[in-house]
Amino acid sequence: MRQPPTAATARSLLAAVRAHFGIGQVPLAAYLGVSGSLVAMADTNRRELPTSALLRLVPLAVALPPPWSNAPPDPAPTVMPAPALPPLPDVPAAAALQHRLRICEGELLRTSRALARAAHPVAQARRLLAVLPAMAATLPPDATRAHRQLPFLEANARDYLRPEPTAARALLTIRVAALHHEIGWLRDWLPAA
C-alpha cells in the first residue's frame, strides 16, 4: 500500500505545504489568490507563484519541518516499555512460540500501517490549525476570496479531530503497544525455549 506524501518527500515548496497541512489545491489556490491551474503547475515545479502568493505562503512555509525550514520535526510516537517477564513455563514446543511470533509481527505491521494512515490527516489538521492565525494575519483586507477560505479550512481540519476517529486511533495505538509487548516476551522466551 502506498504511503501518503510527506513534506520530506515533496519536490516543491507548494507540494510540501500541501502534504504537511493536508490542504487541497483548490482551497490553497483560493487562499493564495491564484488559479487552481497555477497551483497545480507550481506543485510540480512547472510554474512559479507570483510574489503576492508567495508572501501569503510564508506562514505555512516557516512551519514546515526540515529540510524546508528550521521548524522542529513532529515528535515520534512513543511506545510504552514492556513490563517484566513472568517466568517461562517448561514448554517443549518452541515451534508454537515461533509461529505466534510470526503472527504477531505480521499483525504489528498491518496495525502500525493502519495507525499511520489514521494519524496522518490528524497531524495535518493540528498543524493547519496552529498556523491558521498566521495565515489570516498575512492576508490584506481586500482579499475576500482568501478570507472566505479560512473558515472552510478550519472547519475541515476540525472534522479530523472529532472524538469518533480519535477513539479508533486510540484502539489502534493500544493494539500496537500490546503487540510490541507480546513480541518482546516471545523474543525473550524463544532463546530459553
PyMOL commands that set and color helices and strands:
alter all, ss='L'
color gray80, all
select helices_A, chain A and resi 13-21+25-32+36-43+51-62+94-138+144-159+163-192
alter helices_A, ss='H'
color red, helices_A
deselect
rebuild
show_as cartoon
